[in-house]
Amino acid sequence: MSNFAWARKSWRELLPVSVCAAFALFALLLGTLHANSPLNAAAPGDKAHLGVATCAGSTCHGRSEADGKIVRQDEILRWQEPSSPTGAHSRAFAVLGNARSAAIAQRLGLGSAQSAPMCLGCHSEPATARGPRFQQSDGVGCEACHGGSAGWIEVHKTGNHRASIAAGLIPLENPAAKASVCLDCHFGSANGGQFVNHRMMAAGHPRISFELDLFTTLQAHHDEDADYVQRKGRTNGAKIWAVGQAMALDRALSLFSSPTLGTEGPFPEFYFLDCHSCHRRIYDSQNFNQTVADNPARPIPVGMPPFNDENMIMLSAAARIVAPAQAARFEAESKAFHAAFSRDRNSAISAAARLRATANALASAFQSASFGRDQSFAVIDLIASEAINPRFTDYEGSVQAVMATDTLLNALVNTGSVPAANAAAIRSDINRAYAAVRDPNDYRPADFRRALGSAVRTIRTLR
């Protein structure tokens, strides 16, 4: 059974609105090739993008049936699915022509969204060199994720995966390589047109929310069969989740520290802050009604908007189980960063550099870890435990928690550690946790913690 096949319907229906919107509007994954199309004049080894049509031959990835001997060979068809998450990347450019995008562009004074560099960096396929069959209207095509194919397409036709990588194909089976590519659009980068700032969100663009294993699984165009395992190794969803969390934190701190992205006028760039800390109900009465829940991991003054710590929370849980020797250091540096963030920008940038180094060390530790059955169950337990759940005071961190719990459970299913039927039988408990973060305007920390705790207690019975 392919990754998440048993749970995809629930994922699509129950993911928070903000996550679904971000997934529908953003793009970045999967690819293909074409055996009979001539290359352009680009020299072998360069990174020219030759276009989706170059991959769409019937002898490669353009078949109408998944009847290939080695790979499905209908990958283009799945990439183009008109209404499912699997086809979201092919729709990325077309989305810029709808009424919502037009309204966002108008509010930002951009003219047409389909020609605005601020939008095209993620809704199309940035390429410095393009072949004659490249079409911007293809949206986010094969080479956006697999890399410009001019250097590797010929060797790729032979089926030699290692040789293709040596020629420039991006090894997306490697969690760190995958995260580096996906985060450019699904989290942000310093490259032009790949950063959703607060002004864009104020104009109507959805908040960026991303979890590497979940989102790439929903976009999967391949089957993980015996041949895939032989060529690329078996996918470990728990490892992809953990590495993705570490690299997402690294990316957030890197962008925050950038002199061109970290501030907006005299203010910090609000993209980096936790939206829910400001966008909550406010009551003005003589009897004080506190609407902000105290967070033990944020040593900041009352009223100080916090840095969005969704990935820090998840990393705290993963590190305690998988890399305990580094967990205490990560916890201390996370708190130090929050404290520095509340003082001044220079202190925050210095603290961010230290925290980034530790996050990268965790990513390396996770890459080499086994993430076996016991570890995955232990991380699920810890996320809902008294050691971690007091930190679920804001919406974004809670969204990550429920996605992580389900991601880790699905990793257990996909490795055969938990029967799919047993996991499906407790789906309603997980769905209640999703329901608790369905609407950010109705988010209640205590209700979420109870729902998550209930789901995890049920998951525990599968051990």
Residue, then its C-alpha position, 0 to 999 in steps of 0.5 A: m500500500s502506498n504512503f498514506a493511501w488509507a488516510r488521504k481522504s481524512w487528510r484532505e477533509l480535516l487539514p486546517v483551512s490555512v494549511c489547505a489553502a497554502f497547499a492549494l496555492f503553493a507548489l514544489l515537487l516531483g518530476t519526469l522525463h521524455a526519451n525522444s525529444p531533442l535537447n536544446a543547445a544547452a551544453p551537457g552538465d548545465k542546469a537548463h530547464l527543458g520543460v514538462a513536455t520533455c518528460a511526457g513521452s509515452t516511453c517515459h512518464g507520459r502514459s495514460e496507464a500505470d503499466g510501466k515495468i520499472v516506474r508507473q510511467d503515468e506520472i505526468l497524468r498524476w501531476q496534472e490531476p485537475s482536482s486532487p492535491t496530487g495535481a496542485h503543482s500543475r495548477a500553481f500558475a493557473v491559480l494566479g489568474n483566478a479572482r482571489s489572486a487578482a484581488i491580492a495583486q490589486r491590493l499590493g499594486l502588482g498588476s497581473a499576478q501572472s506577471a508579478p515576480m513576487c508571485l512567479g518565484c513559487h507559482s511557476e518554475p524559476a529557471t535562468a536557462r530554458g529549453p524551447r519546450f519550456q512553458q511557464s504556464d506549466g506551473v511548478g513542473c518536474e524540474a522545479c524539484h528534480g533540477g534542470s534536466a539538461g545535464w542529466i536527462e540522457v543518463h536518466k533514460t538508462g535508469n541508472h539513478r546514481a549516475s543521474i544524481a552525479a549528473g545533477l538530478i536532485p536526490l529527493e529520496n534524501p530527506a535533507a535534499k528534499a527539505s532544502v528544495c521544498l522549503d524554498c516555496h513552502f516556507g520561503s527563501a531569500n531568492g526573488g519571489q519566494f517569500v510571503n511577507h506579512r503584507m502579502m498575507a494582509a492582502g489575502h495570501p494564506r499563511i504558510s504552513f508546511e510539514l515535509d512528510l505530509f505534503t510530499t506524500l500528498q503530492a506523491h506520483h510514484d509507488e514505493d515498490a521493490d524496485y524503488v527500494q532497490r534503487k533508492g532505499r525505503t522511505n522512513g516517514a518519521k525521519i523525513w518529518a524530523v529532518g524537515q522540522a530541523m531544516a524548517l527551523d534553520r530556514a526560519l532563523s536564516l530568513f529572520s537574520s537576513p537584513t533584507l527580510g528581517t524587518e519591514g520599515p521600523f518593525p520586525e517582519f511580522y511573518f516570523l511572529d506567531c499570528h495567533s499571539c496578535h490575532r485573537r479576541i480582545y476584551d476591554s473591561q474593568n475585570f481583566n480577562q487574560t486571553v494569552a496562555d502562559n508558555p513556559a518555553r518563552p521567557i518574554p515579557v507580557g505583551m511581547p509578540p513571540f517568534n513562531d516556535e512551531n518547529m522548535i516544539m516539534l524538535s524538542a520532542a524529537a530530540r529528547i527521544v532520538a538525540p538526547a545528548q543534544a536535547a538539553r542544549f537545544e532547549a536552552e538555546s531555544k529559550a535564549f533565542h526567545a529572550a534575545f528576541s524580546r530585547d533587540r535585533n542584534s541579540a536575536i540574530s546572535a542567538a539565532a545563529r547559535l540555535r541554527a547550528t544546533a538545529n543543523a546538528l539535530a538534522s544530521a543526527f536525525q539523518s543517521a538515526s533509525f527512527g524505528r517502531d519504539q522511537s516513533f511511538a515514544v515521540i508520539d507519546l512525548i508530543a502529548s505529554e506534560a513535558i511538551n503540551p504546555r507549549f501548545t498555547d498558540y495555533e501554529g504549534s498545535v497544527q504542527a502537533v496534530m500533523a506530526t502525530d498523524t505523520l508518525l502513525n502513518a510512518l508506523v503503518n508504512t513500515g508494517s509496525v502497525p496494521a493499516a486496519n488498526a490505524a484506520a479503526i482509530r481514525s475518528d480520534i485523530n480526526r477530533a484532534y484535527a477538528a480542534v485546529r480546523d478554525p484558527n479563529d475558534y482555537r482553544p488551547a485547553d480543548f486542543r490539548r484534550a483532543l490531542g491527548s485523547a488521540v495519543r492515548t488511543i494510538r498507544t493501544l496499538r503498540 
